[in-house]
Each structure stands twice: as C-alpha cells, then as structure tokens.
Amino acid sequence: MRRGTLVALAGRVPGLVALLRRLRDRRAEAALAGIDYRPGLCINSMPKAGTHLLAGALAALEVPHYRRHLNGVDAATLARLDGAVFFTHLAYSPEAAQRLQQAGYHQWLLLRAPTAVALSTLVYVLTRRDHPQHAAYAQAWQQGGAQALVALRVHGDAARGLGSIAALYRRYFDWAGQPGVAPLYYEDLTGPQGLSMLLSRLAEEGAPLRRPAVSDLGALAPPQASATVLPDWVDRRALQDLLTGEHAAILQPLERAYQRLRESGSA
C-alpha cells in the first residue's frame, strides 16, 4: 500500500495512526537494538509548541531508542524506559520533578510564544474530530463564532474542564530553575540555525546520528498537512485578529514573560 493511501486512511480510521506509530517504533527498536544509547532525556513540550516538528526531526535523524510520545510519566514507566529518549506534555509539580530526577532523567523544555500557541491550538483542535476538546470548541464557534472560540481558549471554561492559557503557561513556566531543565524554543528551531542548533544539542547528548542531507529543519521534518486545513466555517484571520486585538491585554503579559525567559537563557 502506498504511503499516501495510508495517510488518507489514517485520517478516517480511529486508532490507525497510533497503530502505525507503534509498528514504526518497533521496527526502529529492532534496527537499533545493538546501539547502547540511553541518555535519560525527557523532551517535555508544551502542547502546540512544536512537538510534531521536533519529533519528526528526531525520527528523520534516526535517534536510537526514541519514543515519540508518552501520556503518563510514572515511576514504573520511567524504569521500563531505562534511559530512552521520549516526549511528553508534563506540567510542573514537585512530584513530577522528583520522579524524573530519581530515574536519572534530564529535560529539554520546549516552549513557544503564547499567541502562536493559542492560534495553533484552535486550528489543531478544530481540524481533529477525534480530539477530546473538539466538541467543546465546535460548540463555542456555533454559539458565538470566532469571539466565543477565542474566549474559550484564552479564558478557559471550568465547567468543560478547560483551563485558561495563563494557567497553562504557569504550569510550564514553573519548571524554571529546576535542576536538569534546559530550554528549547520553537522560534529558534524554526529559525535559519534551527537544524544546526538541534544537531549541536544532540551531539552534546552523545547521540549517534544519521547526518541529514538538508540544512533546514522544516525540510527534514515537514509540517503535518492536517494542521493547515481548517473547516470551511472557520475564519482563521478572524481568530488571529481577536488574539492580537481584543485579547491582547491577557496575552501580552504572557508574551513578555516568555521573552524574558528567552533573553535570560533559562527555562
């Protein structure tokens, strides 16, 4: 079966994407079974901060013993991974920090500017009918258009179990200053030196890599096509205008805090 056919099916068949990823990971593990590279690296990415971009790059570079994503990071899982590289979305808590340290893991913390995260979240959730929050976002649009949709992302809705964007950033900013946490910013990854910076980071980790034939991270790991196609009833420009206009008073303090982190060189 051709790759294009699989991609088309994956968008329609529940669970097929997860199955294909598991099969790919098992093939990679079998091919790399003889390589002893287990650096104890947790790549902790804020949702919509470039997870797919960086994960695609690591897969293309054939980083050994690499797990694409874990939904939970308990002590038993960390012990079973035995130092393998993995992705997760892990908000800060003293318990989570202690679990990683006790298991010998250090962390790359992947962050992105708040306004871009807000827009990317809206676009992603609305394009994925299987996303747990899709129904809530679609209902918000139907009831109040772009205004209600953006307000839901920015302010959250406790009744629906959705937190505000400020609460989301506080939970990730709280990793600041924790031992073994190194920052990694989406804007740097997508900049002209993004691939070079990533290769340097991986070299510091001692990773045996397949050297890429390209010099651009975007060419190495093309973005997901599904993330760029919105339903006909969604006006992307209207979402952007609301985020940078009416809701800027809430987002701008987060933007300033984010820029201070980037300028300070700490996470």
HELIX and SHEET records of a PDB file:
HELIX    1   1 ARG A    3  ALA A   10  1                                   8    
HELIX    2   2 LEU A   16  ALA A   31  1                                  16    
HELIX    3   3 THR A   51  ALA A   60  1                                  10    
HELIX    4   4 ALA A   75  LEU A   81  1                                   7    
HELIX    5   5 PRO A   94  GLN A  102  1                                   9    
HELIX    6   6 PRO A  114  THR A  127  1                                  14    
HELIX    7   7 HIS A  134  HIS A  155  1                                  22    
HELIX    8   8 ALA A  158  ARG A  160  5                                   3    
HELIX    9   9 ILE A  165  PHE A  173  1                                   9    
HELIX   10  10 TYR A  186  LEU A  189  1                                   4    
HELIX   11  11 GLY A  194  GLU A  204  1                                  11    
HELIX   12  12 LEU A  217  LEU A  220  1                                   4    
HELIX   13  13 ALA A  225  THR A  228  5                                   4    
HELIX   14  14 ARG A  236  THR A  244  1                                   9    
HELIX   15  15 ALA A  248  SER A  264  1                                  17    
SHEET    1   A 5 TYR A  66  LEU A  70  0                                        
SHEET    2   A 5 VAL A  85  THR A  88  1                                        
SHEET    3   A 5 LEU A  41  SER A  45  1                                        
SHEET    4   A 5 HIS A 106  LEU A 111  1                                        
SHEET    5   A 5 VAL A 181  TYR A 185  1                                        
END                                                                             
